Amino acid sequence: MSTSGAAGWRRLDPRIVVATAVWCALLGVVALAVLWWRDAPWWLYAAVPPAALGLPAYEGVRWHRTTYRLTSERVELRTGVAVRSHRSVPRQRIRSVDVSANPVHRLLGIRTVRIGTGHHVGSGQDAVLTLDALAVRDSDALGERLLRGRGAGEDGGGRVTLARIRWGWLRFAPLSVVPLLLGLSAVGGLHNLLDLLGAEPDTVLVPRLISWLTGSADLLTVVPLVVLAVLATGVVGALGLYVEMWWDFRLTREPNGTLRAARGLVVTRSVSLEEERLRGVEIAEPLLLRRGGGACTYAVATGAGTVEEETRGHDSSALLPPAPLAEAHRVAAAVLGEDRDPTESVRLLPHTRHALRRMLRLVLLTGLGLGGVLVLLGALLTPVLVHAGWLAALVVWAVGTPFAVDAHRNLGHGVTGRHLVTRHGTLKRRTIALRRDGVIGWNITQWAWHRRSGLSRLTVTTAGGRGAYHVKDVLLPEGLRFADEAVPGLLEPFLVRTPVVPGPRTARGLGPRPHAEGAP
């Protein structure tokens, strides 16, 4: 770790300049090879070396202008070439430390450290302070100092391994839409490569392929084989992606009071989360993975598992790769310090048939709307669209009805011990267990289509994960009772309790009907 000679300020590792030069050299070789293949003019060759040398030079200036320091109260970073910036993060706001390394970084012995604060101003990048790059021992020491628990020892003793990768879990890799996307991406990538090499796929290869397929005597055999080839390519890619992402995965409980998940083959990554910031767990079961008996496990923790991370596919809250559901429950229980996972042990209260009727009504109206638009266009343009309209409506109803029934079956909520639990979703069923003492508020919403059936949506807010978790399509009285039982007193100022009047409602076990005053 280089020092700058001023009041504890330090420089990043200078090998980051070498890493940038290596990447630029590799890209320069590829660019020259493509230019040679395409027989490009000489001036394009002359432009490659300055571009390949310019980025390392800029990186050298950036390294010289970047310093950081760690004090007893803050982490500070000063950087910038044309525009200087000085960022300062209080240490008590630090929620996670993410250490990663690409192949060149690993070869040179350096790591990139991202310090997450969980505080978002504008974009998610505002919540991260990045040090690119530090030596391996310096990155490990920095992470240990930033997340050291009170009274925890500084040695490595007492580490407990909660989970490790098992390669039998590879069977879960193809159980998603990833194989299809990778297969189509492979076709698109091959097309672009042929175009780059001058093979003219649009004017030569694709017309010849279409002519061969349409002229084949057994077209019904050729087309399924092409689809299977694309899917097989995607499956191979999904298996490779699973291996690269989760290679040597291990989840450990460190003696400094943190959970550490380390993984990666080509690009290594290690994420540390403070256990005192943990607010619960989430068991996510995408449709295909659920059918195969698998699930994903995530931590609901302050500064991790945010909406921005989910959108980027870069989720620091992952506690386990796609794995058997029983293993997901075991790890969730171990992380929460419970004998059994609350998402498994609680008896969830199912939601009424009002929710099912609303979902079926939505499917019906969607089919009618789509079909009606096509029929109207067909009446104005061509009769073909009329037939497309009623066929589209039938497809929406045939596909949407099972999904609506499954979505209703998956609705549920309950309270067990220190946690409240909510479940919803069909394409991706989510079961979330939140610590009751971590709930900071409730939001009760009734849309226009909710009020007619007496349904509502409860949103529980907590300082962790996505920040808001829903109890969907629950009868308003039942939802208010659940919220009051889960966190007694929080909704008390907004509730007016009516006396129990014996009658049909109490005979059906519904009890009194509280209502909210001034609830949103």
Secondary structure in CASP SS format (residue, H / E / C, confidence):
PFRMAT SS
TARGET T0000
AUTHOR 0000-0000-0000
METHOD secondary structure of the structure
MODEL  1
M C 1.00
S E 1.00
T E 1.00
S E 1.00
G E 1.00
A E 1.00
A C 1.00
G C 1.00
W E 1.00
R E 1.00
R E 1.00
L C 1.00
D C 1.00
P C 1.00
R H 1.00
I H 1.00
V H 1.00
V H 1.00
A H 1.00
T H 1.00
A H 1.00
V H 1.00
W H 1.00
C H 1.00
A H 1.00
L H 1.00
L H 1.00
G H 1.00
V H 1.00
V H 1.00
A H 1.00
L H 1.00
A H 1.00
V H 1.00
L H 1.00
W H 1.00
W H 1.00
R C 1.00
D C 1.00
A C 1.00
P C 1.00
W H 1.00
W H 1.00
L H 1.00
Y H 1.00
A H 1.00
A H 1.00
V H 1.00
P H 1.00
P H 1.00
A H 1.00
A H 1.00
L H 1.00
G H 1.00
L H 1.00
P H 1.00
A H 1.00
Y H 1.00
E H 1.00
G H 1.00
V H 1.00
R H 1.00
W H 1.00
H H 1.00
R C 1.00
T C 1.00
T E 1.00
Y E 1.00
R E 1.00
L E 1.00
T C 1.00
S C 1.00
E C 1.00
R E 1.00
V E 1.00
E E 1.00
L E 1.00
R E 1.00
T E 1.00
G C 1.00
V C 1.00
A C 1.00
V C 1.00
R C 1.00
S E 1.00
H E 1.00
R E 1.00
S E 1.00
V E 1.00
P E 1.00
R H 1.00
Q H 1.00
R H 1.00
I C 1.00
R C 1.00
S E 1.00
V E 1.00
D E 1.00
V E 1.00
S E 1.00
A E 1.00
N C 1.00
P H 1.00
V H 1.00
H H 1.00
R H 1.00
L H 1.00
L H 1.00
G C 1.00
I E 1.00
R E 1.00
T E 1.00
V E 1.00
R E 1.00
I E 1.00
G E 1.00
T C 1.00
G C 1.00
H C 1.00
H C 1.00
V C 1.00
G C 1.00
S C 1.00
G H 1.00
Q H 1.00
D H 1.00
A H 1.00
V E 1.00
L E 1.00
T E 1.00
L E 1.00
D E 1.00
A E 1.00
L E 1.00
A E 1.00
V H 1.00
R H 1.00
D H 1.00
S H 1.00
D H 1.00
A H 1.00
L H 1.00
G H 1.00
E H 1.00
R H 1.00
L H 1.00
L C 1.00
R C 1.00
G C 1.00
R C 1.00
G C 1.00
A C 1.00
G C 1.00
E C 1.00
D C 1.00
G C 1.00
G C 1.00
G C 1.00
R C 1.00
V E 1.00
T E 1.00
L E 1.00
A E 1.00
R E 1.00
I C 1.00
R C 1.00
W H 1.00
G H 1.00
W H 1.00
L H 1.00
R H 1.00
F H 1.00
A C 1.00
P C 1.00
L C 1.00
S C 1.00
V C 1.00
V H 1.00
P H 1.00
L H 1.00
L H 1.00
L H 1.00
G H 1.00
L H 1.00
S H 1.00
A H 1.00
V H 1.00
G H 1.00
G H 1.00
L H 1.00
H H 1.00
N H 1.00
L H 1.00
L H 1.00
D H 1.00
L H 1.00
L C 1.00
G C 1.00
A C 1.00
E C 1.00
P H 1.00
D H 1.00
T H 1.00
V H 1.00
L H 1.00
V H 1.00
P H 1.00
R H 1.00
L H 1.00
I H 1.00
S H 1.00
W H 1.00
L H 1.00
T H 1.00
G C 1.00
S C 1.00
A C 1.00
D C 1.00
L H 1.00
L H 1.00
T H 1.00
V H 1.00
V H 1.00
P H 1.00
L H 1.00
V H 1.00
V H 1.00
L H 1.00
A H 1.00
V H 1.00
L H 1.00
A H 1.00
T H 1.00
G H 1.00
V H 1.00
V H 1.00
G H 1.00
A H 1.00
L H 1.00
G H 1.00
L H 1.00
Y H 1.00
V H 1.00
E H 1.00
M H 1.00
W H 1.00
W C 1.00
D C 1.00
F C 1.00
R E 1.00
L E 1.00
T E 1.00
R E 1.00
E C 1.00
P C 1.00
N C 1.00
G C 1.00
T E 1.00
L E 1.00
R E 1.00
A E 1.00
A E 1.00
R E 1.00
G C 1.00
L C 1.00
V C 1.00
V C 1.00
T E 1.00
R E 1.00
S E 1.00
V E 1.00
S E 1.00
L E 1.00
E E 1.00
E H 1.00
E H 1.00
R H 1.00
L E 1.00
R E 1.00
G E 1.00
V E 1.00
E E 1.00
I E 1.00
A E 1.00
E E 1.00
P E 1.00
L H 1.00
L H 1.00
L H 1.00
R H 1.00
R H 1.00
G C 1.00
G C 1.00
G E 1.00
A E 1.00
C E 1.00
T E 1.00
Y E 1.00
A E 1.00
V E 1.00
A E 1.00
T C 1.00
G C 1.00
A E 1.00
G C 1.00
T C 1.00
V H 1.00
E H 1.00
E H 1.00
E H 1.00
T H 1.00
R H 1.00
G C 1.00
H C 1.00
D C 1.00
S C 1.00
S C 1.00
A E 1.00
L E 1.00
L E 1.00
P E 1.00
P E 1.00
A E 1.00
P E 1.00
L H 1.00
A H 1.00
E H 1.00
A H 1.00
H H 1.00
R H 1.00
V H 1.00
A H 1.00
A H 1.00
A H 1.00
V H 1.00
L H 1.00
G C 1.00
E C 1.00
D C 1.00
R C 1.00
D C 1.00
P H 1.00
T H 1.00
E H 1.00
S H 1.00
V C 1.00
R C 1.00
L C 1.00
L E 1.00
P E 1.00
H C 1.00
T C 1.00
R H 1.00
H H 1.00
A H 1.00
L H 1.00
R H 1.00
R H 1.00
M H 1.00
L H 1.00
R H 1.00
L H 1.00
V H 1.00
L H 1.00
L H 1.00
T H 1.00
G H 1.00
L H 1.00
G H 1.00
L H 1.00
G H 1.00
G H 1.00
V H 1.00
L H 1.00
V H 1.00
L H 1.00
L H 1.00
G H 1.00
A H 1.00
L H 1.00
L C 1.00
T C 1.00
P H 1.00
V H 1.00
L H 1.00
V H 1.00
H H 1.00
A H 1.00
G H 1.00
W H 1.00
L H 1.00
A H 1.00
A H 1.00
L H 1.00
V H 1.00
V H 1.00
W H 1.00
A H 1.00
V H 1.00
G H 1.00
T H 1.00
P H 1.00
F H 1.00
A H 1.00
V H 1.00
D H 1.00
A H 1.00
H H 1.00
R H 1.00
N H 1.00
L C 1.00
G E 1.00
H E 1.00
G E 1.00
V E 1.00
T E 1.00
G C 1.00
R C 1.00
H E 1.00
L E 1.00
V E 1.00
T E 1.00
R E 1.00
H E 1.00
G C 1.00
T C 1.00
L C 1.00
K E 1.00
R E 1.00
R E 1.00
T E 1.00
I E 1.00
A E 1.00
L E 1.00
R E 1.00
R H 1.00
D H 1.00
G H 1.00
V E 1.00
I E 1.00
G E 1.00
W E 1.00
N E 1.00
I E 1.00
T E 1.00
Q C 1.00
W C 1.00
A H 1.00
W H 1.00
H H 1.00
R H 1.00
R C 1.00
S C 1.00
G C 1.00
L E 1.00
S E 1.00
R E 1.00
L E 1.00
T E 1.00
V E 1.00
T E 1.00
T E 1.00
A C 1.00
G C 1.00
G C 1.00
R C 1.00
G C 1.00
A E 1.00
Y E 1.00
H E 1.00
V E 1.00
K E 1.00
D E 1.00
V E 1.00
L E 1.00
L H 1.00
P H 1.00
E H 1.00
G H 1.00
L H 1.00
R H 1.00
F H 1.00
A H 1.00
D H 1.00
E H 1.00
A H 1.00
V C 1.00
P C 1.00
G C 1.00
L C 1.00
L C 1.00
E H 1.00
P H 1.00
F H 1.00
L E 1.00
V E 1.00
R C 1.00
T C 1.00
P C 1.00
V C 1.00
V C 1.00
P C 1.00
G C 1.00
P H 1.00
R H 1.00
T H 1.00
A H 1.00
R C 1.00
G C 1.00
L C 1.00
G C 1.00
P C 1.00
R C 1.00
P C 1.00
H E 1.00
A E 1.00
E C 1.00
G C 1.00
A C 1.00
P C 1.00
END
